[in-house]
Amino acid sequence: MSANPCPCGSQKGFAQCCGPLLTGKRDAKTAEELMRSRYTAFVKADVEHIRRTRHPRSSNEFDEAAVRAWAEGSKWMGLEIKKVDGGGADDDNGTVDFVASYEDDGELQKHEEHAVFLRCDGHWTFVDGDYVVPETFHRAAPKVGRNDLCPCGSGKKNKKCCGA
C-alpha cells in the first residue's frame, strides 16, 4: 500500500485514486468511484467537490455551511461499500449502498445510505440518497435475567453461573 493511502479504502494511494477526481483532472469512470471520491471529499473537507458532483435535479438543497461543518467536525473512520448495482463505465445509472463511519464528539457514528447516481453530460453525478435505518434485532429466545435460573441446568442463578 502507498505511504499516502486514499481515505476511500481502495488500497491505492491518494494520488492514484481520488486525488485526480477531487482536483478535477479526471472524471469518475463508475458510480462507485464517484461515491469513493465523495467520501474522500468529506474526509478532506473539499466542499467544492461535493457540490460539483451533484446532479442538477438532486432533490435537496445544498447547504454549504452544514456540509462543511459535518466534514470538518467529524473524524472520518472509514468507508464500506456494501452493494453496487449498475453504475459501470457503460451504464447511465447506478446505485451504491455504503456505510461511512465517523466520530462526532467522541462517539462512533455510522451513516448508512442507498445512493443513486446518474450520468449527466457524460459525467457521473450523485442524485440522491436514502438513509438506511438499521434493522431491529429480534431475539430468538427470551433474554435470561441475572436472577433467573441459568439455562445450562445447574440450578444456580444466571449471575452466579454462565452469566458471570
C-alpha positions, 0 to 999 in steps of 0.5 A, spaced: 500 500 500 502 507 498 505 511 504 499 516 502 493 511 502 486 514 499 481 515 505 476 511 500 479 504 502 481 502 495 488 500 497 491 505 492 494 511 494 491 518 494 494 520 488 492 514 484 485 514 486 481 520 488 486 525 488 485 526 480 477 526 481 477 531 487 482 536 483 478 535 477 483 532 472 479 526 471 472 524 471 469 518 475 469 512 470 463 508 475 458 510 480 462 507 485 468 511 484 464 517 484 461 515 491 469 513 493 471 520 491 465 523 495 467 520 501 474 522 500 471 529 499 468 529 506 474 526 509 478 532 506 473 537 507 473 539 499 466 542 499 467 544 492 467 537 490 461 535 493 457 540 490 460 539 483 458 532 483 451 533 484 446 532 479 442 538 477 435 535 479 438 532 486 432 533 490 435 537 496 438 543 497 445 544 498 447 547 504 454 549 504 455 551 511 452 544 514 456 540 509 462 543 511 461 543 518 459 535 518 466 534 514 470 538 518 467 536 525 467 529 524 473 524 524 472 520 518 473 512 520 472 509 514 468 507 508 464 500 506 461 499 500 456 494 501 452 493 494 453 496 487 448 495 482 449 498 475 453 504 475 459 501 470 463 505 465 457 503 460 451 504 464 447 511 465 445 509 472 447 506 478 446 505 485 451 504 491 449 502 498 455 504 503 456 505 510 461 511 512 463 511 519 465 517 523 466 520 530 462 526 532 464 528 539 467 522 541 462 517 539 462 512 533 457 514 528 455 510 522 451 513 516 448 508 512 445 510 505 442 507 498 445 512 493 443 513 486 447 516 481 446 518 474 450 520 468 449 527 466 453 530 460 457 524 460 459 525 467 457 521 473 453 525 478 450 523 485 442 524 485 440 522 491 440 518 497 436 514 502 438 513 509 438 506 511 435 505 518 438 499 521 434 493 522 431 491 529 434 485 532 429 480 534 431 475 539 430 468 538 429 466 545 427 470 551 433 474 554 435 470 561 435 475 567 441 475 572 436 472 577 433 467 573 435 460 573 441 459 568 439 455 562 445 450 562 441 446 568 445 447 574 440 450 578 444 456 580 442 463 578 444 466 571 449 471 575 452 466 579 453 461 573 454 462 565 452 469 566 458 471 570 
